[in-house]
Amino acid sequence: MPLDEENGIRVLVQVACELLQFGFGSGLKRRLVGVEQQSGFQRDLDAFADAIDVGTRIREVTSSLPLTVGDGVNVRLTVSIGAVEWDRIETPEQLDRRATIAMNGAQVNGGNRLEVGAPCEG
């Protein structure tokens, strides 16, 4: 069922509140940008693995939420996520393009998934 703008905003607010209750608050940003705070190849791998874990958990939590809009209509929200690792060489536009391709792959492969994108060919 497509949502109008008002109900779409209500759903997003409900999801945001639920994610905060599951611990996706200020620590989320630190976990996702950890690669910038520490150096070394192993930390890069850990940060990317952390990002995949966080994306997977966000997808799981979001799809399990009991969401109600309008006059008590229950809706189910799913999330398709594309995850890519930045090599610090490619441009933000190239990184965004790879992430978009991965996200589109998640949608085409059934939705409610996280797909890891191809590495940079640069």
Biopython code that builds the backbone (N, CA, C, O; Angstrom):
import numpy as np
from Bio.PDB.StructureBuilder import StructureBuilder

atoms = [
    (1, "MET", "N", (0.842, -1.177, 0.000)),
    (1, "MET", "CA", (0.000, 0.000, 0.000)),
    (1, "MET", "C", (0.887, 1.241, 0.000)),
    (1, "MET", "O", (1.651, 1.436, 0.945)),
    (2, "PRO", "N", (0.812, 2.076, -1.017)),
    (2, "PRO", "CA", (1.587, 3.318, -1.029)),
    (2, "PRO", "C", (1.088, 4.261, 0.073)),
    (2, "PRO", "O", (-0.110, 4.348, 0.340)),
    (3, "LEU", "N", (2.018, 4.949, 0.692)),
    (3, "LEU", "CA", (1.665, 5.887, 1.758)),
    (3, "LEU", "C", (1.692, 7.310, 1.230)),
    (3, "LEU", "O", (2.524, 7.658, 0.393)),
    (4, "ASP", "N", (0.772, 8.131, 1.729)),
    (4, "ASP", "CA", (0.853, 9.547, 1.407)),
    (4, "ASP", "C", (1.985, 10.158, 2.227)),
    (4, "ASP", "O", (2.548, 9.498, 3.101)),
    (5, "GLU", "N", (2.313, 11.393, 1.953)),
    (5, "GLU", "CA", (3.461, 12.029, 2.608)),
    (5, "GLU", "C", (3.310, 12.072, 4.128)),
    (5, "GLU", "O", (4.264, 11.780, 4.850)),
    (6, "GLU", "N", (2.142, 12.426, 4.614)),
    (6, "GLU", "CA", (1.930, 12.531, 6.061)),
    (6, "GLU", "C", (2.151, 11.188, 6.753)),
    (6, "GLU", "O", (2.837, 11.119, 7.773)),
    (7, "ASN", "N", (1.576, 10.130, 6.205)),
    (7, "ASN", "CA", (1.760, 8.816, 6.820)),
    (7, "ASN", "C", (3.170, 8.295, 6.636)),
    (7, "ASN", "O", (3.682, 7.577, 7.495)),
    (8, "GLY", "N", (3.806, 8.648, 5.526)),
    (8, "GLY", "CA", (5.196, 8.272, 5.332)),
    (8, "GLY", "C", (6.099, 8.885, 6.399)),
    (8, "GLY", "O", (7.004, 8.229, 6.913)),
    (9, "ILE", "N", (5.841, 10.138, 6.720)),
    (9, "ILE", "CA", (6.613, 10.807, 7.779)),
    (9, "ILE", "C", (6.350, 10.132, 9.125)),
    (9, "ILE", "O", (7.280, 9.927, 9.905)),
    (10, "ARG", "N", (5.110, 9.791, 9.398)),
    (10, "ARG", "CA", (4.788, 9.094, 10.651)),
    (10, "ARG", "C", (5.550, 7.773, 10.768)),
    (10, "ARG", "O", (6.074, 7.444, 11.832)),
    (11, "VAL", "N", (5.607, 7.023, 9.673)),
    (11, "VAL", "CA", (6.331, 5.752, 9.688)),
    (11, "VAL", "C", (7.811, 5.992, 9.958)),
    (11, "VAL", "O", (8.411, 5.280, 10.764)),
    (12, "LEU", "N", (8.411, 6.981, 9.302)),
    (12, "LEU", "CA", (9.825, 7.266, 9.525)),
    (12, "LEU", "C", (10.102, 7.670, 10.966)),
    (12, "LEU", "O", (11.122, 7.275, 11.531)),
    (13, "VAL", "N", (9.219, 8.443, 11.566)),
    (13, "VAL", "CA", (9.381, 8.838, 12.968)),
    (13, "VAL", "C", (9.307, 7.608, 13.865)),
    (13, "VAL", "O", (10.113, 7.461, 14.784)),
    (14, "GLN", "N", (8.340, 6.720, 13.604)),
    (14, "GLN", "CA", (8.226, 5.495, 14.402)),
    (14, "GLN", "C", (9.497, 4.650, 14.291)),
    (14, "GLN", "O", (9.997, 4.137, 15.293)),
    (15, "VAL", "N", (10.013, 4.510, 13.074)),
    (15, "VAL", "CA", (11.227, 3.727, 12.861)),
    (15, "VAL", "C", (12.404, 4.366, 13.596)),
    (15, "VAL", "O", (13.169, 3.666, 14.259)),
    (16, "ALA", "N", (12.553, 5.673, 13.486)),
    (16, "ALA", "CA", (13.652, 6.362, 14.169)),
    (16, "ALA", "C", (13.577, 6.156, 15.673)),
    (16, "ALA", "O", (14.598, 5.901, 16.312)),
    (17, "CYS", "N", (12.401, 6.261, 16.243)),
    (17, "CYS", "CA", (12.238, 6.054, 17.692)),
    (17, "CYS", "C", (12.610, 4.634, 18.087)),
    (17, "CYS", "O", (13.273, 4.421, 19.102)),
    (18, "GLU", "N", (12.185, 3.668, 17.289)),
    (18, "GLU", "CA", (12.508, 2.266, 17.588)),
    (18, "GLU", "C", (14.006, 2.004, 17.469)),
    (18, "GLU", "O", (14.581, 1.312, 18.309)),
    (19, "LEU", "N", (14.641, 2.546, 16.438)),
    (19, "LEU", "CA", (16.081, 2.332, 16.280)),
    (19, "LEU", "C", (16.855, 2.929, 17.444)),
    (19, "LEU", "O", (17.847, 2.352, 17.890)),
    (20, "LEU", "N", (16.416, 4.074, 17.939)),
    (20, "LEU", "CA", (17.077, 4.671, 19.109)),
    (20, "LEU", "C", (16.947, 3.758, 20.317)),
    (20, "LEU", "O", (17.888, 3.634, 21.101)),
    (21, "GLN", "N", (15.794, 3.116, 20.479)),
    (21, "GLN", "CA", (15.600, 2.202, 21.609)),
    (21, "GLN", "C", (16.488, 0.966, 21.481)),
    (21, "GLN", "O", (16.856, 0.364, 22.490)),
    (22, "PHE", "N", (16.833, 0.583, 20.257)),
    (22, "PHE", "CA", (17.690, -0.572, 20.044)),
    (22, "PHE", "C", (19.171, -0.206, 20.084)),
    (22, "PHE", "O", (20.021, -1.035, 19.759)),
    (23, "GLY", "N", (19.481, 1.010, 20.475)),
    (23, "GLY", "CA", (20.872, 1.407, 20.639)),
    (23, "GLY", "C", (21.512, 1.999, 19.409)),
    (23, "GLY", "O", (22.739, 2.067, 19.334)),
    (24, "PHE", "N", (20.726, 2.432, 18.442)),
    (24, "PHE", "CA", (21.285, 3.050, 17.251)),
    (24, "PHE", "C", (21.293, 4.560, 17.394)),
    (24, "PHE", "O", (20.790, 5.278, 16.530)),
    (25, "GLY", "N", (21.862, 5.036, 18.481)),
    (25, "GLY", "CA", (21.924, 6.467, 18.728)),
    (25, "GLY", "C", (23.280, 7.011, 18.335)),
    (25, "GLY", "O", (23.770, 6.729, 17.242)),
    (26, "SER", "N", (23.892, 7.788, 19.214)),
    (26, "SER", "CA", (25.140, 8.462, 18.891)),
    (26, "SER", "C", (26.278, 7.484, 18.616)),
    (26, "SER", "O", (27.203, 7.816, 17.875)),
    (27, "GLY", "N", (26.228, 6.294, 19.191)),
    (27, "GLY", "CA", (27.277, 5.315, 18.951)),
    (27, "GLY", "C", (27.316, 4.825, 17.524)),
    (27, "GLY", "O", (28.355, 4.361, 17.055)),
    (28, "LEU", "N", (26.198, 4.921, 16.824)),
    (28, "LEU", "CA", (26.141, 4.452, 15.445)),
    (28, "LEU", "C", (27.129, 5.217, 14.574)),
    (28, "LEU", "O", (27.866, 4.613, 13.795)),
    (29, "LYS", "N", (27.149, 6.526, 14.699)),
    (29, "LYS", "CA", (28.062, 7.322, 13.873)),
    (29, "LYS", "C", (29.500, 6.954, 14.186)),
    (29, "LYS", "O", (30.317, 6.829, 13.274)),
    (30, "ARG", "N", (29.821, 6.780, 15.458)),
    (30, "ARG", "CA", (31.192, 6.424, 15.811)),
    (30, "ARG", "C", (31.568, 5.074, 15.219)),
    (30, "ARG", "O", (32.698, 4.891, 14.766)),
    (31, "ARG", "N", (30.637, 4.129, 15.216)),
    (31, "ARG", "CA", (30.933, 2.809, 14.670)),
    (31, "ARG", "C", (31.121, 2.869, 13.161)),
    (31, "ARG", "O", (31.983, 2.177, 12.619)),
    (32, "LEU", "N", (30.330, 3.682, 12.480)),
    (32, "LEU", "CA", (30.419, 3.748, 11.029)),
    (32, "LEU", "C", (31.636, 4.523, 10.545)),
    (32, "LEU", "O", (32.163, 4.233, 9.470)),
    (33, "VAL", "N", (32.087, 5.496, 11.314)),
    (33, "VAL", "CA", (33.237, 6.285, 10.873)),
    (33, "VAL", "C", (34.507, 5.895, 11.624)),
    (33, "VAL", "O", (35.487, 6.639, 11.598)),
    (34, "GLY", "N", (34.505, 4.778, 12.271)),
    (34, "GLY", "CA", (35.673, 4.320, 13.015)),
    (34, "GLY", "C", (36.912, 4.215, 12.159)),
    (34, "GLY", "O", (38.026, 4.393, 12.652)),
    (35, "VAL", "N", (36.734, 3.930, 10.891)),
    (35, "VAL", "CA", (37.876, 3.822, 9.994)),
    (35, "VAL", "C", (38.621, 5.147, 9.904)),
    (35, "VAL", "O", (39.830, 5.155, 9.672)),
    (36, "GLU", "N", (37.934, 6.255, 10.080)),
    (36, "GLU", "CA", (38.587, 7.554, 10.021)),
    (36, "GLU", "C", (39.314, 7.893, 11.318)),
    (36, "GLU", "O", (40.177, 8.771, 11.336)),
    (37, "GLN", "N", (38.970, 7.203, 12.400)),
    (37, "GLN", "CA", (39.537, 7.547, 13.692)),
    (37, "GLN", "C", (40.784, 6.735, 14.036)),
    (37, "GLN", "O", (41.558, 7.119, 14.913)),
    (38, "GLN", "N", (40.974, 5.626, 13.350)),
    (38, "GLN", "CA", (42.137, 4.801, 13.613)),
    (38, "GLN", "C", (42.770, 4.442, 12.279)),
    (38, "GLN", "O", (42.089, 4.381, 11.255)),
    (39, "SER", "N", (44.081, 4.203, 12.298)),
    (39, "SER", "CA", (44.736, 3.862, 11.046)),
    (39, "SER", "C", (45.082, 2.385, 11.030)),
    (39, "SER", "O", (45.037, 1.706, 12.056)),
    (40, "GLY", "N", (45.425, 1.906, 9.858)),
    (40, "GLY", "CA", (45.830, 0.518, 9.714)),
    (40, "GLY", "C", (44.819, -0.294, 8.944)),
    (40, "GLY", "O", (43.611, -0.088, 9.059)),
    (41, "PHE", "N", (45.333, -1.227, 8.153)),
    (41, "PHE", "CA", (44.478, -2.041, 7.290)),
    (41, "PHE", "C", (43.496, -2.873, 8.100)),
    (41, "PHE", "O", (42.330, -2.987, 7.720)),
    (42, "GLN", "N", (43.941, -3.458, 9.214)),
    (42, "GLN", "CA", (43.038, -4.292, 10.004)),
    (42, "GLN", "C", (41.864, -3.470, 10.517)),
    (42, "GLN", "O", (40.732, -3.953, 10.523)),
    (43, "ARG", "N", (42.108, -2.254, 10.942)),
    (43, "ARG", "CA", (41.008, -1.409, 11.414)),
    (43, "ARG", "C", (40.031, -1.117, 10.279)),
    (43, "ARG", "O", (38.821, -1.074, 10.501)),
    (44, "ASP", "N", (40.550, -0.917, 9.060)),
    (44, "ASP", "CA", (39.668, -0.703, 7.918)),
    (44, "ASP", "C", (38.727, -1.884, 7.740)),
    (44, "ASP", "O", (37.525, -1.703, 7.540)),
    (45, "LEU", "N", (39.273, -3.091, 7.813)),
    (45, "LEU", "CA", (38.445, -4.288, 7.667)),
    (45, "LEU", "C", (37.423, -4.373, 8.789)),
    (45, "LEU", "O", (36.263, -4.709, 8.552)),
    (46, "ASP", "N", (37.847, -4.069, 10.008)),
    (46, "ASP", "CA", (36.932, -4.106, 11.149)),
    (46, "ASP", "C", (35.817, -3.085, 10.975)),
    (46, "ASP", "O", (34.658, -3.391, 11.255)),
    (47, "ALA", "N", (36.142, -1.885, 10.522)),
    (47, "ALA", "CA", (35.138, -0.831, 10.359)),
    (47, "ALA", "C", (34.120, -1.225, 9.299)),
    (47, "ALA", "O", (32.924, -0.991, 9.472)),
    (48, "PHE", "N", (34.580, -1.818, 8.206)),
    (48, "PHE", "CA", (33.648, -2.233, 7.156)),
    (48, "PHE", "C", (32.762, -3.363, 7.667)),
    (48, "PHE", "O", (31.559, -3.373, 7.406)),
    (49, "ALA", "N", (33.341, -4.305, 8.385)),
    (49, "ALA", "CA", (32.543, -5.387, 8.977)),
    (49, "ALA", "C", (31.534, -4.822, 9.966)),
    (49, "ALA", "O", (30.390, -5.275, 10.016)),
    (50, "ASP", "N", (31.951, -3.834, 10.756)),
    (50, "ASP", "CA", (31.024, -3.175, 11.685)),
    (50, "ASP", "C", (29.882, -2.508, 10.934)),
    (50, "ASP", "O", (28.727, -2.596, 11.350)),
    (51, "ALA", "N", (30.201, -1.838, 9.823)),
    (51, "ALA", "CA", (29.170, -1.164, 9.035)),
    (51, "ALA", "C", (28.173, -2.175, 8.479)),
    (51, "ALA", "O", (26.969, -1.919, 8.468)),
    (52, "ILE", "N", (28.666, -3.312, 8.022)),
    (52, "ILE", "CA", (27.775, -4.361, 7.518)),
    (52, "ILE", "C", (26.902, -4.890, 8.646)),
    (52, "ILE", "O", (25.706, -5.107, 8.455)),
    (53, "ASP", "N", (27.487, -5.099, 9.818)),
    (53, "ASP", "CA", (26.712, -5.564, 10.975)),
    (53, "ASP", "C", (25.624, -4.561, 11.349)),
    (53, "ASP", "O", (24.484, -4.944, 11.614)),
    (54, "VAL", "N", (25.975, -3.283, 11.371)),
    (54, "VAL", "CA", (25.003, -2.246, 11.717)),
    (54, "VAL", "C", (23.898, -2.195, 10.663)),
    (54, "VAL", "O", (22.719, -2.117, 11.008)),
    (55, "GLY", "N", (24.267, -2.237, 9.384)),
    (55, "GLY", "CA", (23.265, -2.229, 8.325)),
    (55, "GLY", "C", (22.328, -3.422, 8.413)),
    (55, "GLY", "O", (21.119, -3.286, 8.225)),
    (56, "THR", "N", (22.882, -4.582, 8.698)),
    (56, "THR", "CA", (22.066, -5.792, 8.843)),
    (56, "THR", "C", (21.106, -5.648, 10.014)),
    (56, "THR", "O", (19.934, -6.008, 9.909)),
    (57, "ARG", "N", (21.595, -5.130, 11.112)),
    (57, "ARG", "CA", (20.731, -4.980, 12.298)),
    (57, "ARG", "C", (19.627, -3.947, 12.040)),
    (57, "ARG", "O", (18.480, -4.158, 12.436)),
    (58, "ILE", "N", (19.960, -2.851, 11.390)),
    (58, "ILE", "CA", (18.943, -1.847, 11.055)),
    (58, "ILE", "C", (17.862, -2.487, 10.181)),
    (58, "ILE", "O", (16.672, -2.260, 10.397)),
    (59, "ARG", "N", (18.274, -3.278, 9.207)),
    (59, "ARG", "CA", (17.321, -3.959, 8.329)),
    (59, "ARG", "C", (16.428, -4.913, 9.120)),
    (59, "ARG", "O", (15.214, -4.941, 8.917)),
    (60, "GLU", "N", (17.022, -5.689, 10.013)),
    (60, "GLU", "CA", (16.254, -6.643, 10.807)),
    (60, "GLU", "C", (15.268, -5.948, 11.736)),
    (60, "GLU", "O", (14.103, -6.336, 11.818)),
    (61, "VAL", "N", (15.742, -4.919, 12.436)),
    (61, "VAL", "CA", (14.879, -4.200, 13.374)),
    (61, "VAL", "C", (13.737, -3.521, 12.630)),
    (61, "VAL", "O", (12.582, -3.603, 13.047)),
    (62, "THR", "N", (14.061, -2.854, 11.532)),
    (62, "THR", "CA", (13.044, -2.122, 10.780)),
    (62, "THR", "C", (11.958, -3.056, 10.263)),
    (62, "THR", "O", (10.773, -2.743, 10.374)),
    (63, "SER", "N", (12.339, -4.184, 9.706)),
    (63, "SER", "CA", (11.335, -5.079, 9.116)),
    (63, "SER", "C", (10.493, -5.792, 10.164)),
    (63, "SER", "O", (9.446, -6.349, 9.836)),
    (64, "SER", "N", (10.931, -5.785, 11.420)),
    (64, "SER", "CA", (10.151, -6.458, 12.473)),
    (64, "SER", "C", (9.262, -5.497, 13.260)),
    (64, "SER", "O", (8.543, -5.922, 14.165)),
    (65, "LEU", "N", (9.303, -4.210, 12.926)),
    (65, "LEU", "CA", (8.537, -3.226, 13.689)),
    (65, "LEU", "C", (7.044, -3.302, 13.392)),
    (65, "LEU", "O", (6.645, -3.419, 12.233)),
    (66, "PRO", "N", (6.226, -3.237, 14.424)),
    (66, "PRO", "CA", (4.784, -3.129, 14.206)),
    (66, "PRO", "C", (4.435, -1.660, 13.953)),
    (66, "PRO", "O", (4.388, -0.867, 14.894)),
    (67, "LEU", "N", (4.194, -1.298, 12.713)),
    (67, "LEU", "CA", (3.932, 0.092, 12.353)),
    (67, "LEU", "C", (2.464, 0.273, 11.997)),
    (67, "LEU", "O", (1.872, -0.539, 11.286)),
    (68, "THR", "N", (1.894, 1.352, 12.507)),
    (68, "THR", "CA", (0.486, 1.648, 12.250)),
    (68, "THR", "C", (0.375, 3.078, 11.736)),
    (68, "THR", "O", (0.985, 3.996, 12.283)),
    (69, "VAL", "N", (-0.410, 3.255, 10.680)),
    (69, "VAL", "CA", (-0.624, 4.586, 10.111)),
    (69, "VAL", "C", (-2.115, 4.819, 9.910)),
    (69, "VAL", "O", (-2.929, 3.898, 9.965)),
    (70, "GLY", "N", (-2.438, 6.085, 9.675)),
    (70, "GLY", "CA", (-3.828, 6.439, 9.367)),
    (70, "GLY", "C", (-4.809, 5.951, 10.415)),
    (70, "GLY", "O", (-4.620, 6.166, 11.612)),
    (71, "ASP", "N", (-5.840, 5.303, 9.956)),
    (71, "ASP", "CA", (-6.896, 4.807, 10.837)),
    (71, "ASP", "C", (-6.611, 3.385, 11.298)),
    (71, "ASP", "O", (-7.462, 2.503, 11.184)),
    (72, "GLY", "N", (-5.415, 3.170, 11.816)),
    (72, "GLY", "CA", (-5.073, 1.857, 12.343)),
    (72, "GLY", "C", (-4.621, 0.857, 11.301)),
    (72, "GLY", "O", (-4.686, -0.349, 11.540)),
    (73, "VAL", "N", (-4.164, 1.327, 10.149)),
    (73, "VAL", "CA", (-3.684, 0.434, 9.101)),
    (73, "VAL", "C", (-2.267, -0.021, 9.452)),
    (73, "VAL", "O", (-1.383, 0.808, 9.668)),
    (74, "ASN", "N", (-2.054, -1.324, 9.510)),
    (74, "ASN", "CA", (-0.734, -1.878, 9.796)),
    (74, "ASN", "C", (0.074, -1.960, 8.509)),
    (74, "ASN", "O", (-0.423, -2.412, 7.477)),
    (75, "VAL", "N", (1.316, -1.519, 8.582)),
    (75, "VAL", "CA", (2.208, -1.594, 7.430)),
    (75, "VAL", "C", (3.506, -2.261, 7.842)),
    (75, "VAL", "O", (3.888, -2.242, 9.012)),
    (76, "ARG", "N", (4.172, -2.846, 6.873)),
    (76, "ARG", "CA", (5.483, -3.446, 7.107)),
    (76, "ARG", "C", (6.484, -2.690, 6.248)),
    (76, "ARG", "O", (6.293, -2.539, 5.041)),
    (77, "LEU", "N", (7.530, -2.225, 6.866)),
    (77, "LEU", "CA", (8.564, -1.468, 6.180)),
    (77, "LEU", "C", (9.800, -2.349, 6.045)),
    (77, "LEU", "O", (10.260, -2.938, 7.023)),
    (78, "THR", "N", (10.329, -2.435, 4.846)),
    (78, "THR", "CA", (11.572, -3.174, 4.643)),
    (78, "THR", "C", (12.635, -2.221, 4.130)),
    (78, "THR", "O", (12.331, -1.143, 3.621)),
    (79, "VAL", "N", (13.872, -2.630, 4.268)),
    (79, "VAL", "CA", (14.999, -1.782, 3.894)),
    (79, "VAL", "C", (15.948, -2.581, 3.004)),
    (79, "VAL", "O", (16.322, -3.709, 3.324)),
    (80, "SER", "N", (16.324, -1.980, 1.894)),
    (80, "SER", "CA", (17.356, -2.551, 1.034)),
    (80, "SER", "C", (18.586, -1.661, 1.156)),
    (80, "SER", "O", (18.507, -0.447, 0.970)),
    (81, "ILE", "N", (19.719, -2.275, 1.469)),
    (81, "ILE", "CA", (20.941, -1.518, 1.752)),
    (81, "ILE", "C", (22.059, -1.984, 0.831)),
    (81, "ILE", "O", (22.242, -3.182, 0.615)),
    (82, "GLY", "N", (22.799, -1.028, 0.296)),
    (82, "GLY", "CA", (24.009, -1.320, -0.461)),
    (82, "GLY", "C", (25.210, -0.858, 0.341)),
    (82, "GLY", "O", (25.298, 0.314, 0.708)),
    (83, "ALA", "N", (26.132, -1.763, 0.615)),
    (83, "ALA", "CA", (27.319, -1.436, 1.412)),
    (83, "ALA", "C", (28.561, -1.555, 0.535)),
    (83, "ALA", "O", (28.764, -2.566, -0.137)),
    (84, "VAL", "N", (29.378, -0.526, 0.549)),
    (84, "VAL", "CA", (30.640, -0.542, -0.185)),
    (84, "VAL", "C", (31.731, 0.031, 0.707)),
    (84, "VAL", "O", (31.465, 0.811, 1.622)),
    (85, "GLU", "N", (32.939, -0.365, 0.426)),
    (85, "GLU", "CA", (34.076, 0.134, 1.195)),
    (85, "GLU", "C", (34.811, 1.179, 0.378)),
    (85, "GLU", "O", (35.100, 0.973, -0.800)),
    (86, "TRP", "N", (35.111, 2.300, 1.013)),
    (86, "TRP", "CA", (35.808, 3.393, 0.339)),
    (86, "TRP", "C", (37.304, 3.160, 0.399)),
    (86, "TRP", "O", (37.847, 2.882, 1.469)),
    (87, "ASP", "N", (37.976, 3.268, -0.734)),
    (87, "ASP", "CA", (39.419, 3.046, -0.803)),
    (87, "ASP", "C", (40.227, 4.326, -0.639)),
    (87, "ASP", "O", (41.456, 4.292, -0.691)),
    (88, "ARG", "N", (39.557, 5.447, -0.442)),
    (88, "ARG", "CA", (40.170, 6.766, -0.275)),
    (88, "ARG", "C", (40.811, 7.303, -1.561)),
    (88, "ARG", "O", (41.498, 8.324, -1.537)),
    (89, "ILE", "N", (40.583, 6.615, -2.673)),
    (89, "ILE", "CA", (41.110, 7.074, -3.955)),
    (89, "ILE", "C", (39.974, 7.575, -4.838)),
    (89, "ILE", "O", (40.086, 8.624, -5.472)),
    (90, "GLU", "N", (38.883, 6.821, -4.874)),
    (90, "GLU", "CA", (37.765, 7.193, -5.737)),
    (90, "GLU", "C", (37.062, 8.440, -5.207)),
    (90, "GLU", "O", (37.173, 8.783, -4.029)),
    (91, "THR", "N", (36.354, 9.094, -6.082)),
    (91, "THR", "CA", (35.618, 10.306, -5.715)),
    (91, "THR", "C", (34.340, 9.931, -4.963)),
    (91, "THR", "O", (33.887, 8.789, -5.042)),
    (92, "PRO", "N", (33.757, 10.887, -4.235)),
    (92, "PRO", "CA", (32.473, 10.610, -3.582)),
    (92, "PRO", "C", (31.397, 10.175, -4.589)),
    (92, "PRO", "O", (30.540, 9.352, -4.267)),
    (93, "GLU", "N", (31.444, 10.719, -5.782)),
    (93, "GLU", "CA", (30.470, 10.345, -6.802)),
    (93, "GLU", "C", (30.631, 8.883, -7.210)),
    (93, "GLU", "O", (29.641, 8.176, -7.395)),
    (94, "GLN", "N", (31.877, 8.430, -7.352)),
    (94, "GLN", "CA", (32.130, 7.027, -7.695)),
    (94, "GLN", "C", (31.679, 6.103, -6.563)),
    (94, "GLN", "O", (31.092, 5.048, -6.802)),
    (95, "LEU", "N", (31.961, 6.514, -5.340)),
    (95, "LEU", "CA", (31.538, 5.737, -4.169)),
    (95, "LEU", "C", (30.013, 5.639, -4.122)),
    (95, "LEU", "O", (29.462, 4.563, -3.890)),
    (96, "ASP", "N", (29.342, 6.755, -4.342)),
    (96, "ASP", "CA", (27.883, 6.773, -4.338)),
    (96, "ASP", "C", (27.331, 5.880, -5.448)),
    (96, "ASP", "O", (26.344, 5.174, -5.241)),
    (97, "ARG", "N", (27.951, 5.906, -6.602)),
    (97, "ARG", "CA", (27.488, 5.081, -7.726)),
    (97, "ARG", "C", (27.590, 3.592, -7.370)),
    (97, "ARG", "O", (26.664, 2.827, -7.642)),
    (98, "ARG", "N", (28.713, 3.177, -6.763)),
    (98, "ARG", "CA", (28.863, 1.768, -6.369)),
    (98, "ARG", "C", (27.849, 1.380, -5.302)),
    (98, "ARG", "O", (27.290, 0.284, -5.341)),
    (99, "ALA", "N", (27.611, 2.282, -4.342)),
    (99, "ALA", "CA", (26.627, 1.999, -3.287)),
    (99, "ALA", "C", (25.220, 1.896, -3.871)),
    (99, "ALA", "O", (24.431, 1.048, -3.456)),
    (100, "THR", "N", (24.914, 2.757, -4.830)),
    (100, "THR", "CA", (23.594, 2.715, -5.474)),
    (100, "THR", "C", (23.407, 1.417, -6.247)),
    (100, "THR", "O", (22.328, 0.825, -6.216)),
    (101, "ILE", "N", (24.441, 0.975, -6.935)),
    (101, "ILE", "CA", (24.367, -0.294, -7.669)),
    (101, "ILE", "C", (24.144, -1.449, -6.695)),
    (101, "ILE", "O", (23.353, -2.349, -6.975)),
    (102, "ALA", "N", (24.832, -1.432, -5.558)),
    (102, "ALA", "CA", (24.653, -2.488, -4.554)),
    (102, "ALA", "C", (23.238, -2.448, -3.978)),
    (102, "ALA", "O", (22.613, -3.494, -3.798)),
    (103, "MET", "N", (22.730, -1.251, -3.688)),
    (103, "MET", "CA", (21.374, -1.128, -3.159)),
    (103, "MET", "C", (20.349, -1.618, -4.186)),
    (103, "MET", "O", (19.406, -2.327, -3.835)),
    (104, "ASN", "N", (20.537, -1.240, -5.447)),
    (104, "ASN", "CA", (19.632, -1.724, -6.484)),
    (104, "ASN", "C", (19.680, -3.242, -6.582)),
    (104, "ASN", "O", (18.653, -3.882, -6.809)),
    (105, "GLY", "N", (20.860, -3.821, -6.414)),
    (105, "GLY", "CA", (20.992, -5.278, -6.398)),
    (105, "GLY", "C", (20.210, -5.895, -5.250)),
    (105, "GLY", "O", (19.586, -6.944, -5.409)),
    (106, "ALA", "N", (20.244, -5.239, -4.087)),
    (106, "ALA", "CA", (19.467, -5.730, -2.939)),
    (106, "ALA", "C", (17.978, -5.714, -3.257)),
    (106, "ALA", "O", (17.253, -6.640, -2.893)),
    (107, "GLN", "N", (17.527, -4.681, -3.924)),
    (107, "GLN", "CA", (16.106, -4.585, -4.281)),
    (107, "GLN", "C", (15.724, -5.637, -5.322)),
    (107, "GLN", "O", (14.697, -6.302, -5.187)),
    (108, "VAL", "N", (16.546, -5.786, -6.354)),
    (108, "VAL", "CA", (16.258, -6.741, -7.427)),
    (108, "VAL", "C", (16.286, -8.180, -6.900)),
    (108, "VAL", "O", (15.522, -9.026, -7.365)),
    (109, "ASN", "N", (17.146, -8.450, -5.951)),
    (109, "ASN", "CA", (17.274, -9.805, -5.404)),
    (109, "ASN", "C", (16.261, -10.109, -4.307)),
    (109, "ASN", "O", (16.456, -11.041, -3.527)),
    (110, "GLY", "N", (15.194, -9.342, -4.238)),
    (110, "GLY", "CA", (14.110, -9.664, -3.317)),
    (110, "GLY", "C", (13.818, -8.609, -2.282)),
    (110, "GLY", "O", (12.818, -8.724, -1.573)),
    (111, "GLY", "N", (14.628, -7.599, -2.157)),
    (111, "GLY", "CA", (14.395, -6.560, -1.159)),
    (111, "GLY", "C", (14.638, -7.058, 0.248)),
    (111, "GLY", "O", (14.851, -8.248, 0.481)),
    (112, "ASN", "N", (14.600, -6.120, 1.185)),
    (112, "ASN", "CA", (14.850, -6.426, 2.594)),
    (112, "ASN", "C", (16.160, -7.193, 2.751)),
    (112, "ASN", "O", (16.229, -8.200, 3.454)),
    (113, "ARG", "N", (17.190, -6.696, 2.083)),
    (113, "ARG", "CA", (18.501, -7.335, 2.086)),
    (113, "ARG", "C", (19.597, -6.283, 2.198)),
    (113, "ARG", "O", (19.368, -5.090, 1.999)),
    (114, "LEU", "N", (20.780, -6.758, 2.517)),
    (114, "LEU", "CA", (21.986, -5.951, 2.435)),
    (114, "LEU", "C", (22.890, -6.615, 1.415)),
    (114, "LEU", "O", (23.200, -7.800, 1.537)),
    (115, "GLU", "N", (23.311, -5.871, 0.420)),
    (115, "GLU", "CA", (24.217, -6.382, -0.609)),
    (115, "GLU", "C", (25.538, -5.619, -0.498)),
    (115, "GLU", "O", (25.557, -4.393, -0.396)),
    (116, "VAL", "N", (26.630, -6.367, -0.519)),
    (116, "VAL", "CA", (27.960, -5.762, -0.527)),
    (116, "VAL", "C", (28.334, -5.527, -1.977)),
    (116, "VAL", "O", (28.296, -6.438, -2.805)),
    (117, "GLY", "N", (28.699, -4.272, -2.271)),
    (117, "GLY", "CA", (29.033, -3.900, -3.636)),
    (117, "GLY", "C", (30.415, -4.318, -4.051)),
    (117, "GLY", "O", (31.246, -4.705, -3.229)),
    (118, "ALA", "N", (30.646, -4.234, -5.338)),
    (118, "ALA", "CA", (31.947, -4.583, -5.910)),
    (118, "ALA", "C", (33.008, -3.613, -5.418)),
    (118, "ALA", "O", (32.707, -2.450, -5.148)),
    (119, "PRO", "N", (34.248, -4.076, -5.298)),
    (119, "PRO", "CA", (35.325, -3.161, -4.903)),
    (119, "PRO", "C", (35.609, -2.146, -5.999)),
    (119, "PRO", "O", (35.261, -2.343, -7.164)),
    (120, "CYS", "N", (36.238, -1.076, -5.602)),
    (120, "CYS", "CA", (36.607, -0.025, -6.558)),
    (120, "CYS", "C", (37.613, -0.591, -7.567)),
    (120, "CYS", "O", (38.504, -1.361, -7.208)),
    (121, "GLU", "N", (37.455, -0.200, -8.815)),
    (121, "GLU", "CA", (38.365, -0.679, -9.857)),
    (121, "GLU", "C", (39.418, 0.362, -10.189)),
    (121, "GLU", "O", (40.101, 0.263, -11.209)),
    (122, "GLY", "N", (39.547, 1.360, -9.327)),
    (122, "GLY", "CA", (40.403, 2.478, -9.622)),
    (122, "GLY", "C", (41.827, 2.293, -9.415)),
    (122, "GLY", "O", (42.609, 3.213, -9.650)),
]
sb = StructureBuilder()
sb.init_structure("model")
sb.init_model(0)
sb.init_chain("A")
sb.init_seg("    ")
for serial, (resi, resn, name, xyz) in enumerate(atoms, 1):
    if name == "N":
        sb.init_residue(resn, " ", resi, " ")
    sb.init_atom(name, np.array(xyz, "f"), 0.0, 1.0, " ", f" {name:<3s}", serial, name[0])
structure = sb.get_structure()
